[in-house]
Amino acid sequence: MLNVFLYALIGLLVVKLIFSGIVAPIIVHAKQRMAAKPRFDLFDPRNLPQDKADYFVRNLQLLQKEGFEPAAFVSWESNENQRILFALAVNRENRDMAMAAFATAGTESKPLEVRYTEFCTVFADSSEISTNSNPQPDVLKPFPDKKVFSFPRVKDPHHLYILHRRLLARFALGKEAVLPAKDTEVMAVQMSVTRFLERQAKAGYFRTDADGEILRPTWKGAFLMTWKLVWPVGSIQNILHRRRMNLLLSQLLAPEAKHD
């Protein structure tokens, strides 16, 4: 009886590995599409459902307490199954940008909604440091000049901004932060996303169609992006990432780091 149970369990694991490791990337390669040059549209939060409108109002108020001024409300459909709404704000004294984001993804039967805050500082040498509370893992290729730190448990924008400023002191001391000119913030973010996608294509994760308008995953990109999400690779990576971020969080909160 025990042998039958073990064989059945092994069979289920093999099926799961085949689907998540082979079938899922094939589906991603066949179906996933996104615009090579993302289109950002402005929206009025008053036209949103009340809970979403309240979310943006509340978070903008919290950001204003940190010295940020509202810049724009932006909508971006990164692909047919994902839409991101975000309130963009700038702190001109510290030369930081922030956004309160509401992302929807998945399907009608399995919808996914994520709310998070992100702070970003761009430097004169084009490098960046971003700090966010996004719980979703990043599946794209990382670049050393674009450091991204994720602390999903830190929901309060005030505490997250403290962490961001301490990360700047730790990893960008002496660098000159730059901001786009007033009223050009949305265009600057849009161009930054476009350049990032171009770098992903050069890294072999995507290829453009004949018109250069649509990005499609390459076989390399489909497998790597999927493996970063699914069991067992995704689970192992998530555990290791959480450990690194928890260690960094404890270091940033240590008494000797509290100089802000």
Contacts in CASP RR format, 6 or more apart in sequence:
PFRMAT RR
TARGET T0000
AUTHOR 0000-0000-0000
METHOD contacts of the structure
MODEL  1
MLNVFLYALIGLLVVKLIFSGIVAPIIVHAKQRMAAKPRFDLFDPRNLPQ
DKADYFVRNLQLLQKEGFEPAAFVSWESNENQRILFALAVNRENRDMAMA
AFATAGTESKPLEVRYTEFCTVFADSSEISTNSNPQPDVLKPFPDKKVFS
FPRVKDPHHLYILHRRLLARFALGKEAVLPAKDTEVMAVQMSVTRFLERQ
AKAGYFRTDADGEILRPTWKGAFLMTWKLVWPVGSIQNILHRRRMNLLLS
QLLAPEAKHD
16 231 0 8 1.000
17 232 0 8 1.000
20 226 0 8 1.000
20 230 0 8 1.000
20 231 0 8 1.000
21 223 0 8 1.000
21 226 0 8 1.000
21 227 0 8 1.000
21 230 0 8 1.000
24 226 0 8 1.000
24 230 0 8 1.000
25 219 0 8 1.000
25 222 0 8 1.000
25 223 0 8 1.000
25 225 0 8 1.000
25 226 0 8 1.000
25 227 0 8 1.000
26 222 0 8 1.000
28 217 0 8 1.000
28 222 0 8 1.000
28 225 0 8 1.000
28 226 0 8 1.000
29 216 0 8 1.000
29 217 0 8 1.000
29 218 0 8 1.000
29 219 0 8 1.000
29 222 0 8 1.000
32 79 0 8 1.000
32 216 0 8 1.000
32 217 0 8 1.000
32 222 0 8 1.000
33 79 0 8 1.000
33 80 0 8 1.000
33 214 0 8 1.000
33 215 0 8 1.000
33 216 0 8 1.000
34 78 0 8 1.000
34 79 0 8 1.000
34 197 0 8 1.000
34 214 0 8 1.000
34 215 0 8 1.000
35 78 0 8 1.000
35 213 0 8 1.000
35 214 0 8 1.000
35 215 0 8 1.000
36 194 0 8 1.000
36 197 0 8 1.000
36 198 0 8 1.000
36 201 0 8 1.000
36 208 0 8 1.000
36 212 0 8 1.000
36 213 0 8 1.000
36 214 0 8 1.000
36 215 0 8 1.000
37 194 0 8 1.000
37 213 0 8 1.000
38 76 0 8 1.000
38 78 0 8 1.000
38 190 0 8 1.000
38 193 0 8 1.000
38 194 0 8 1.000
38 197 0 8 1.000
39 76 0 8 1.000
39 77 0 8 1.000
40 74 0 8 1.000
40 75 0 8 1.000
40 76 0 8 1.000
40 186 0 8 1.000
40 189 0 8 1.000
40 190 0 8 1.000
41 74 0 8 1.000
41 75 0 8 1.000
41 76 0 8 1.000
42 72 0 8 1.000
42 73 0 8 1.000
42 74 0 8 1.000
42 75 0 8 1.000
42 186 0 8 1.000
43 73 0 8 1.000
43 74 0 8 1.000
43 75 0 8 1.000
43 85 0 8 1.000
44 73 0 8 1.000
45 52 0 8 1.000
45 53 0 8 1.000
45 56 0 8 1.000
45 57 0 8 1.000
45 73 0 8 1.000
45 87 0 8 1.000
46 53 0 8 1.000
48 56 0 8 1.000
48 85 0 8 1.000
52 85 0 8 1.000
52 102 0 8 1.000
55 100 0 8 1.000
55 102 0 8 1.000
55 115 0 8 1.000
56 73 0 8 1.000
56 85 0 8 1.000
56 87 0 8 1.000
56 100 0 8 1.000
56 102 0 8 1.000
59 87 0 8 1.000
59 100 0 8 1.000
59 117 0 8 1.000
59 157 0 8 1.000
60 70 0 8 1.000
60 87 0 8 1.000
60 89 0 8 1.000
60 100 0 8 1.000
62 156 0 8 1.000
62 157 0 8 1.000
62 158 0 8 1.000
63 87 0 8 1.000
63 89 0 8 1.000
63 98 0 8 1.000
63 100 0 8 1.000
63 117 0 8 1.000
63 157 0 8 1.000
64 70 0 8 1.000
64 89 0 8 1.000
65 158 0 8 1.000
66 91 0 8 1.000
66 98 0 8 1.000
66 157 0 8 1.000
66 158 0 8 1.000
66 161 0 8 1.000
67 91 0 8 1.000
67 93 0 8 1.000
67 94 0 8 1.000
68 89 0 8 1.000
68 90 0 8 1.000
68 91 0 8 1.000
68 96 0 8 1.000
68 98 0 8 1.000
69 89 0 8 1.000
69 90 0 8 1.000
69 91 0 8 1.000
69 92 0 8 1.000
70 87 0 8 1.000
70 88 0 8 1.000
70 89 0 8 1.000
71 88 0 8 1.000
71 89 0 8 1.000
71 90 0 8 1.000
71 185 0 8 1.000
71 186 0 8 1.000
72 87 0 8 1.000
72 88 0 8 1.000
72 185 0 8 1.000
72 186 0 8 1.000
73 85 0 8 1.000
73 86 0 8 1.000
73 87 0 8 1.000
73 88 0 8 1.000
74 85 0 8 1.000
74 86 0 8 1.000
74 87 0 8 1.000
74 88 0 8 1.000
74 186 0 8 1.000
74 189 0 8 1.000
75 83 0 8 1.000
75 84 0 8 1.000
75 85 0 8 1.000
76 83 0 8 1.000
76 84 0 8 1.000
76 85 0 8 1.000
76 86 0 8 1.000
76 193 0 8 1.000
77 83 0 8 1.000
77 84 0 8 1.000
78 84 0 8 1.000
81 105 0 8 1.000
81 106 0 8 1.000
81 107 0 8 1.000
82 103 0 8 1.000
82 104 0 8 1.000
82 105 0 8 1.000
82 106 0 8 1.000
83 103 0 8 1.000
83 104 0 8 1.000
83 105 0 8 1.000
84 101 0 8 1.000
84 102 0 8 1.000
84 103 0 8 1.000
84 104 0 8 1.000
85 101 0 8 1.000
85 102 0 8 1.000
85 103 0 8 1.000
86 99 0 8 1.000
86 100 0 8 1.000
86 101 0 8 1.000
86 102 0 8 1.000
87 99 0 8 1.000
87 100 0 8 1.000
88 97 0 8 1.000
88 98 0 8 1.000
88 99 0 8 1.000
88 185 0 8 1.000
88 186 0 8 1.000
88 189 0 8 1.000
89 97 0 8 1.000
89 98 0 8 1.000
89 99 0 8 1.000
89 100 0 8 1.000
90 96 0 8 1.000
90 97 0 8 1.000
90 98 0 8 1.000
90 179 0 8 1.000
90 185 0 8 1.000
91 97 0 8 1.000
91 98 0 8 1.000
92 179 0 8 1.000
94 121 0 8 1.000
94 165 0 8 1.000
94 177 0 8 1.000
95 121 0 8 1.000
95 177 0 8 1.000
95 178 0 8 1.000
95 179 0 8 1.000
96 119 0 8 1.000
96 120 0 8 1.000
96 121 0 8 1.000
96 161 0 8 1.000
96 164 0 8 1.000
96 177 0 8 1.000
97 119 0 8 1.000
97 120 0 8 1.000
97 121 0 8 1.000
97 122 0 8 1.000
97 179 0 8 1.000
97 185 0 8 1.000
97 189 0 8 1.000
98 117 0 8 1.000
98 118 0 8 1.000
98 119 0 8 1.000
98 120 0 8 1.000
98 157 0 8 1.000
98 161 0 8 1.000
99 117 0 8 1.000
99 118 0 8 1.000
99 120 0 8 1.000
100 115 0 8 1.000
100 117 0 8 1.000
100 157 0 8 1.000
101 114 0 8 1.000
101 115 0 8 1.000
101 116 0 8 1.000
101 117 0 8 1.000
101 118 0 8 1.000
101 134 0 8 1.000
102 113 0 8 1.000
102 114 0 8 1.000
102 115 0 8 1.000
103 113 0 8 1.000
103 114 0 8 1.000
103 115 0 8 1.000
103 116 0 8 1.000
103 136 0 8 1.000
104 111 0 8 1.000
104 112 0 8 1.000
104 113 0 8 1.000
104 114 0 8 1.000
105 111 0 8 1.000
105 112 0 8 1.000
105 114 0 8 1.000
106 112 0 8 1.000
114 134 0 8 1.000
114 135 0 8 1.000
114 136 0 8 1.000
116 132 0 8 1.000
116 133 0 8 1.000
116 134 0 8 1.000
116 135 0 8 1.000
116 152 0 8 1.000
117 132 0 8 1.000
117 133 0 8 1.000
117 155 0 8 1.000
117 157 0 8 1.000
117 160 0 8 1.000
118 130 0 8 1.000
118 131 0 8 1.000
118 132 0 8 1.000
118 133 0 8 1.000
118 134 0 8 1.000
119 130 0 8 1.000
119 131 0 8 1.000
119 132 0 8 1.000
119 160 0 8 1.000
119 161 0 8 1.000
119 164 0 8 1.000
120 128 0 8 1.000
120 129 0 8 1.000
120 130 0 8 1.000
120 131 0 8 1.000
121 128 0 8 1.000
121 129 0 8 1.000
121 130 0 8 1.000
121 164 0 8 1.000
121 168 0 8 1.000
121 172 0 8 1.000
121 177 0 8 1.000
122 128 0 8 1.000
122 177 0 8 1.000
122 178 0 8 1.000
122 179 0 8 1.000
122 192 0 8 1.000
123 172 0 8 1.000
123 175 0 8 1.000
123 176 0 8 1.000
123 177 0 8 1.000
123 178 0 8 1.000
124 175 0 8 1.000
124 176 0 8 1.000
124 177 0 8 1.000
124 178 0 8 1.000
125 145 0 8 1.000
125 175 0 8 1.000
126 145 0 8 1.000
127 145 0 8 1.000
127 146 0 8 1.000
127 147 0 8 1.000
127 172 0 8 1.000
127 175 0 8 1.000
128 145 0 8 1.000
128 146 0 8 1.000
128 147 0 8 1.000
129 147 0 8 1.000
129 149 0 8 1.000
129 164 0 8 1.000
129 167 0 8 1.000
129 168 0 8 1.000
129 171 0 8 1.000
129 172 0 8 1.000
130 146 0 8 1.000
130 147 0 8 1.000
130 148 0 8 1.000
130 149 0 8 1.000
131 148 0 8 1.000
131 149 0 8 1.000
131 150 0 8 1.000
131 151 0 8 1.000
131 160 0 8 1.000
131 161 0 8 1.000
131 163 0 8 1.000
131 164 0 8 1.000
131 167 0 8 1.000
132 148 0 8 1.000
132 149 0 8 1.000
132 150 0 8 1.000
132 151 0 8 1.000
132 160 0 8 1.000
133 150 0 8 1.000
133 151 0 8 1.000
133 152 0 8 1.000
133 153 0 8 1.000
133 154 0 8 1.000
133 155 0 8 1.000
133 160 0 8 1.000
134 150 0 8 1.000
134 152 0 8 1.000
135 150 0 8 1.000
135 152 0 8 1.000
137 228 0 8 1.000
137 229 0 8 1.000
137 234 0 8 1.000
137 237 0 8 1.000
137 238 0 8 1.000
137 241 0 8 1.000
138 148 0 8 1.000
138 150 0 8 1.000
138 228 0 8 1.000
139 224 0 8 1.000
139 225 0 8 1.000
139 226 0 8 1.000
139 228 0 8 1.000
139 229 0 8 1.000
140 200 0 8 1.000
140 205 0 8 1.000
140 225 0 8 1.000
141 199 0 8 1.000
141 200 0 8 1.000
141 203 0 8 1.000
141 205 0 8 1.000
141 224 0 8 1.000
142 148 0 8 1.000
143 199 0 8 1.000
146 196 0 8 1.000
147 167 0 8 1.000
147 171 0 8 1.000
149 163 0 8 1.000
149 164 0 8 1.000
149 167 0 8 1.000
149 245 0 8 1.000
149 248 0 8 1.000
150 241 0 8 1.000
150 245 0 8 1.000
151 160 0 8 1.000
151 163 0 8 1.000
151 245 0 8 1.000
151 249 0 8 1.000
154 160 0 8 1.000
154 163 0 8 1.000
154 249 0 8 1.000
162 260 0 8 1.000
163 249 0 8 1.000
163 252 0 8 1.000
165 260 0 8 1.000
166 252 0 8 1.000
166 257 0 8 1.000
166 260 0 8 1.000
167 252 0 8 1.000
168 177 0 8 1.000
169 259 0 8 1.000
169 260 0 8 1.000
170 252 0 8 1.000
170 257 0 8 1.000
179 185 0 8 1.000
180 187 0 8 1.000
180 188 0 8 1.000
197 206 0 8 1.000
197 215 0 8 1.000
200 206 0 8 1.000
200 215 0 8 1.000
201 207 0 8 1.000
201 208 0 8 1.000
201 215 0 8 1.000
204 218 0 8 1.000
204 220 0 8 1.000
204 221 0 8 1.000
205 217 0 8 1.000
205 218 0 8 1.000
205 220 0 8 1.000
205 221 0 8 1.000
205 224 0 8 1.000
205 225 0 8 1.000
206 215 0 8 1.000
206 216 0 8 1.000
206 217 0 8 1.000
206 218 0 8 1.000
206 221 0 8 1.000
207 215 0 8 1.000
207 216 0 8 1.000
207 218 0 8 1.000
208 214 0 8 1.000
208 215 0 8 1.000
208 216 0 8 1.000
209 216 0 8 1.000
217 225 0 8 1.000
227 233 0 8 1.000
227 234 0 8 1.000
228 234 0 8 1.000
228 237 0 8 1.000
251 257 0 8 1.000
END
